[in-house]
Amino acid sequence: MDRRNFLWTLPASAYGFGAGQRVPPFSGKTMTGERFDANSLKGKPVLIQFWTTWCGYCRREQPALETIHKEYAPGQLTMLAINVGETRAQVTEFLAKSPRSPKVVLTEDTDLVRLVAPKGFPVYILLGKDGLMEHRQDGAGGILALRQMLLEVGLGKG
């Protein structure tokens, strides 16, 4: 079985684009004002987490994301943490107590939330350096699942 077809991975038809397909054009900006789009992110893999402040699974995954960030970003991997549906004030207050290393993006500042349409949290999207979607994971899987995804783009050891 292809590594992209983990139990928690939805079929491509469930969200309009899937593994091996080009992600529709998107853009956004981080909470610090750094702008990005599909073209500017090409050249290295991109791991995107969709999360909320109230999600217990997202909070439990945070140490794993911090480990991945420390090991691969910014040199080998770009990481975006897209907060879904919460206000700037809510996210700012949360980050003051629980800082995150990945670049944080709000729903209002990107069209990725509309394109991915997460129904639960966390959701991970892994883009290859060529802009193709390599993997989608719906739900928490911990450090082992994140490392497995990164193997899809040649990061880590198999």
Order of alpha helices (4+ residues) and beta strands (2+ residues): beta-beta-beta-alpha-beta-alpha-beta-alpha-beta-beta-alpha
